[in-house]
């Protein structure tokens, strides 16, 4: 069935272009020579309409009426007369009492006017309404760097974009800047579809016509545009294209672009050595690009560079504040933010620096992938300490700066620093083996044992000699004997004495060991006896 359709199509084309039997013979001969290629063409009974959906309304000025279209004609006077007429293969329609009207090669707008003029010769004092009732199908071929070379029936209002933007048809390696369309009348045109996408150049997105042969070449010649343009990327090369054209295709300059020094990196004649050219944006209109060029658009140094820090939490005016990078100090920004609120916790306040949080610790990443049994004690201690360290936190003692007035602790801020001042914690948190674990109101006069007593005392499985304190602001673990003072938010941890093994587990392990020993003894006795 597939080959039958192809033969009939070529014969039909041959008859349309020439009545010569010689041409018909050449067409059939060409079919036989290229059978392996044409065998891949999709069956025309399988229209692409399921995949390609033309968008938008029909433009009467651009839509050309052709064979297969249906028109609705309404004459409104004393009575209403309506017809639905089809455009013939010769490009004509027939209207009762009016006769034949030739619409060949006319746009829909022109066809409407001609129909109206023709009708008014026979009907006086009437209003005439003409519209396109049904759109004809056209046959086009799609070949080249596509997923499958195919011939399709499509609606006559299909544009090039309806095919090219269908991911099921075009390969990613296709050159969309040099699409060739050969019309049914052997007229060849090239279209830059990327210009349509980037610059909305609608001349590069034509309507398809009956018999169009669409060839999408494989992308081979390219250039690259990098830096401060809107769409830096690799683009297919077109002859006679200038650096100015390339910049426009890439969306134009960004605001921060350094337009007076554009660099073009190019291969020399030996195709090995790279050389550079420096031009201005004005010169770019005359500078022609070559295959494999790299066009670099650099940025103005420190252009519109944000130098701000953020302050959040218990200050009077949280938000973002401008600084002079490397000059403004922490105390100045806290002053600008209105100072601390009464409930602010200076001991828990933190400063985070983005540059530090972005730094990767190679040793920490390595240790995360190692089992505990394969680590040394030092490596394991480092892993635990690093895991407890807040990401990007800068060591700052807010109490020394704002309460003790130690100016040397007043750190200089950098852009994107983040200051967080939490609410004051007025409690001590007890966890582990106490009768009533939880939060106990803070009293600076109390010691560790006092807080344990307030929580109901030790639990019956508590290890009383191994009580630890975890500092709220640093996460540091301290033995009870080394704690001189407690701070709000500190955690008192009372560990649990693990339960003794169950009797059956102990008995089972003992019997297993005795059995192993008995086996060894029995084997030894057997060996000795065999040697006697």
N, C-alpha and C positions, 0 to 999 in steps of 0.2 A: 504493500500500500504506500509506503514512504517513497520509494523510487518512482512510482506511478505519478504521484503528485508533482515531483520535481521535473519529470519529463514534460508533463502538461504545462507547467509554469514556464519552462524555457521555450516551449513551442509557442505559447501565447505571447511571450515577450518578443519572440522572433517575428510573429505575424504583425504585432503592433508596430514594430520599428521598420519592417520591410516585408514586402510580399514575395521577396526573392526566395526561391527554393534553395538557392546556394547558401543563404544566411541560415536557413533552417538546418541544413546539413552540418554547417560549421557549429551551430549551437549544440546539436546532438553529439558531434564528435568531441566538443569541449566537455560535455557531460561525462562521456566515457573516460576521458583522460583524467578527470578530477573526481572520479567516483569515490575514491577513498576519503576525500574531504567532504563531499556532499552527503555521504552516508551518515555523517555525524549531525546533519541538520535536523532540527526537531520537526516532527510531523505537524503539518499545518492544521490538522484537526485538533491540535492541542494548543489553543490560543493562550497568549500570555496574560490575558485579561485578569486571570486569578492572581497574578503577581504585580501587574502594573496598573495603577489607578490614577488616571489623569486628574489633576487637581484644579479647582477654580472654575469660573464661568468662561464661556466661550466669548472671545472678542470678535464681534461681527466684522470689524475692519480687517482682521488678520485671518479669519477662518475662510478658506477657499471651498466653495461648494463643489461637490464632485459626485460621480456615479455611486449610487447606494444611499445617498442622503434622502431623507423624507422631509417635506415641507408642509406646514399647516397654513392654509390660506382661508381667510374669513372675509366675506364681503358683507358689510352691514349698511343696510338702507331701510326701505320699507319692510323688507324681509332680510333674514340672515341666511347666507349661503356659505357653506364650509366644505372644503376639500382637503384631503391629504394626498399629496402628489409625490411621486418618486422621481428622482433625477435619473435619467437613462444613462446607458453606457456612452452615449454621444454628448452627454452634458446638457440635455434638454428636459423640460417638463411639459406636460400637456394639461391645459386648463379647459374644461368644457366651455363652449361658446367663445372662448378666447383664442384657443389654438395652441400652437407650440411656442414656447419661450426658450431661447438659447441662453443658458447660464454658464457656459463653459469658461473656466478660468476666472470667474467672478468671485469676489469676496461675498460674504453673506450680506453685508450692507448694500453692495452694488446689486446683488440679486434681488433684494427686497425692492429697491427703487425700480428696477427694470420690470418686475412683476406688477408693481403698482401702476406704472405707466401703461403697460400692456392691457391691464384690466379696465382702466379708465377710458380706453378707446371704445369699450362696449357697454360699460356701466357708468351712468352719470349720477352725480350727487350721492356718492357712497363713501363710506370709510372702509379702508382696506387694512387688514392686519395680517402680517406674514411672520412666521417663526419657524425655527428649526425643530422639527418634531423628533426625528431619530438621526443619530450620527452614524455614518457609514464606517465600515472597517477598512483599514489599509494594510497592505502587506509590506513588511520591512525585513531586512536581514541584518543580523548582528554578528560580527566576526572579529578575529584578532585575539588580544589577550583577555579573553572572557572564559568563563567556566565551561561554556558549551556553545560552539558556533550554532546559531539557530536562525530560522525564519519564522516570523510571527504575524498573526493578524491582530491589529490593535485599533482602538478607537481613533478616529481621524483627528481628534484634538490632543493627541499624545505629543508631548515635548521631549526633547533629548534628555532632560533631567529625569523624566519618569523611568527611563532605562538606566541611566548612569548611576542614579542614586539607589538602585535596587541591588542590595548586597548579594543576592542569589545569582546575579548575572556577571558582574564585573570583578576581575581579580584585583587584589590590592596593589599589584605591581603595574597596573595599567597606566599609560600616559594619558591623563585626562586633559592635557593642554594642547594636544594635537589630534583631536578626533576628526577623522575624515568621513564625510558623507558624500556619496556619489548618487545623484538623483537618477530618476528613470530616464532622463534625457541626457545622461552622461555629463552633467554639470558637477564639478567637484568643488567642495568648500571645506575649509578646516575651521574647527571651533575650539576655543579655549574655555573649557567648562569651569576651570578653577577661577577664571576671571568673572564668570557669572556668580559663583559662590562668594568670592571675596569682594567684588566691586559692584555686584548687582547689574552687570552688563547683560541685559536681556537679549542683545543681538547674538550672544554666544549660547543661547538656549532656544534654538529654533523649533517650530512645529515640524514634525516628521510628515513626509509625503509618501504617497503610493510608490512602491518600487525602490525606496531609498536603501542604499547599501551603506551600512555604518561599520566603519573599521576603527577599532581601538588598538593602537600600537602598544607594544611593551615598553615601559619606561627604561631608557638606557642612559641618556645624557641628562645630567642633573646639576644643580648648583645648590648651595646651602646659604641661608641667611640667618645670622645669629645675633643675639644681644637685644638691644632696646627697640624692638619692633613688636607689634601686637601679636603676630603669629609667626614666630621663628620656627623654621622647619626646612626640610629639603624639598625643592621644587623641580619639576621637569623643565629642562632647558628649551628655549625657543630661539631660533636664529634672530639676530639683530636686536635682542632684548638688552636694555640698558640697566644700570644699577638703580636708576630712578624707577623704572618699571617694576623691578624686583621688590623694591621697598613698598611701593603701592600695593603689589600683589600680597605682600605680607601684612597688609593692614595699615601701613604707615608707621611713622615714628611714635614711640612713647614720649611722654612729656620730658622724661629725664634723659633722652637721647642726646649724645654729643654729636651734633650734626656737622661740625666743621672738620671732623677727622674720621672719615669712613675708611676702613681698611679692606682691601681686596687681596686675598691670598690665592695665588695662582701657580700652577705647574709651569715650569719653563719648557722650552722646546724639546728638551731631552726626556720629558714626562717623568722625571724623577726629582729634580730640584724644585723647591718651592720658593717663590719670590712674593714680595708684598708691594702694593700700591696704596698711597694715601690720597684721598680726594675729599672734597667738600660736598655738601648736599647739592650745591649749584652745579658742580662738575658732574654729578651723577647722571644728569640728563644726557650727557654725551659719551659717557664711559660704557662701552659695550661689554657684556659679560661673555665668558667662554665656559665650555663644558668643565665641570668639576671645580669651578670657582667657589670660594668661600667669602661671603660678604659679612663683615663684622661691624656692628653698630654699637659702640661703647657708650657707657653712661657717664653723666656728669658726676664727679666725685661728691659724695655727701649731699646730693640733691634732695631737697625736701626730707631730710633725715629727721625722724622723730627722736627727740631726746626727752623722754618722759619716764616717770616711774609711777607706780600705783600704790596707794595706801588704802588698806581695807581694815575693817574691824572697829574697835572701840576708840575711835578718834572723833572729833567733832565734825569734821568735814571730809569724809572718805571720798576718794576719787583719784584722778590722774593729775600729776603735777609736772611742770616743765623744770628741767635741770640744765646745768652746764656740765656736760659729761666730763668727769674727772675733777670737778671743782666743788659742786654742791655737796654739802654734808648731810648726814642723816638728821641731825637736830634741826637744820633749817627746814627740811620738808615736814617734819612733825610740827614745827611751829606754823608753817603755812597751812597745815591741816587742822589748825585750831587747838592742838595739844590733845592730851589723853583725856578720856572720860573717867569719872571716878571708879568705875568698875573694870578699868583696863588692867590687864595682868602684864606688867613689864617683864617679869621673870619668864613668861611664856611667849613674849613677842619674838617674831622671827623676821629675817631678811633673806629673800630668795633671789638668786642671780641666775638668769637664763643661760648665760654662757657656761656656767658650771653644770647646770642640769643637762646641757646638750653633750657634755664630755662623756665618752665611753671609757669605763675602767676595764681594760683588757683582762687584768688578773681576776677581777670579780666575775666577769663573764666566763672565764675559764673554770673557776672553782664551782660555779653553778652547775656545771655539767659533769662533776666528779662525785662519786659516791663517798660518803663519810669515811668508810673504812680505808679508802685510798688516800685520804688527806693526812698531813701532819697536824699536830695540835695547833701550831701557829697558823696554818692555812685555815683550819676550821674556825679559830678565833677571829681571823680577819674576815671570813665570810659572814659570821654572825654580826660583827661590828658594822660591816658595810651594809648589810641588809637593814639594820636599824637606823642607818643614817638617812635623814630626809634628803630627797633629791634636790640639789642646787642650794642647799642651805648654807648661808655664810655665818661664821661664828661671830656673834655680836652680843655684848652684855648691855642690854637696854638699861638695867638698873644702875650700872656704873656711869652711864652717860647722863641719865636724866635725874637720878636720885643722888648719886655720889659725886656728880659733876667732874668726872675724870675725862678731860677733853681729848686725851690721846686715844681713847676708845671710840671717839666720834668718827665713824667710817665715812669715806668719800663714796658717793653713789655713782652708779653707771646707768646708762640708758637701759630701760626694760626691767630694772630692779623692781621687786614686789615686796612691800612691807605689810605684814599681817600682825595685828594686835588683838589677841583673843580676850574674852571675858575672864576676869579673875576667878580662879578656882578657890572656893572657900571651904574646901574639904580635903580629907585624906582618904584614899581608896584602899580598902583592905580586901585582899583576895586570897583564896586558899583555905587552909584548915583553921578557921576561927568559927565560933558558934554562929555568929551573924555577919557574914561577909557583906561588904557594901561600903557606902560613903559615910564617913564620920566628920562632923563639922571641925574645921581647922581651929586649933588654939596653939599659938606659938609657945606657950609654956609647957605643952605636953611633949613627952618623948614616945618612942616606939612602943614600949610596954604599956604606956597609958592608953594608947589607941587600941591596942589588942584587948585590954581590959574593958574598954567601952564597947567593943564588939562582942562581948560575952566570954572572952578568954579563948584559950587554945581549944581546938577540936581534939577528940580522943586519939586521932592518928597523926597529930601534928608533930613535925620535927622541930622542937622548940629551940634547938641549938643552931639551926640553919636559917634563921629569919633574914630576909634581904629587903632592901629598900631600892626602888627603881625611881630615879629622878624624872620628874615630869618634863623638864625642858631639854634634857639630854639623852634620856633612856639609859643612863649609866646604872649598873647594878652595884650596890654597896652592902657589905656585911653590916649587921645591926650594931656590932661593937665599934664600927668606924663612923657611924652616923653621929655628927655633933649637933646638927639642927635639921629640922624638917621644914619643907616649903609647901605651900598650897598646891594640891594636885599630885603630890608624891604618892607612890604606890607601895604599900607594905605587903610583901608576899610571904606566906607561911607555907612551906612545902609539906607534902603528905608522905608519911612513912609507908612504903609499899607493903601490901599484905603478905604474910608468909605463904609459901606454896601450900596448896591443898594436900591433905593426907594421901589421897589416892595418887596424885601426881608424884609426890615424893616416893610412895611405895612402888609405883610403876617404874620410875627411873632406877630405884635401888635394885629391883628384880632384874631389870635389863642389864645392869652392870654385873650383877652376880652371875647371870646366865652367860655373859660374854667370858667372864673369868673361868667359869666351869667348862666352857667349850675348849678354851685354850689348855686348861689342865688335862682334860680328857685326851686331847690330841697329843699332848706331850707324853702322857703315860702310855698311850698306844704305840708311839714311836719307840719308846724305851723297851717295851715288852717285845716288840718285833725284832729287836736286835739281839735278844738273848737266845 
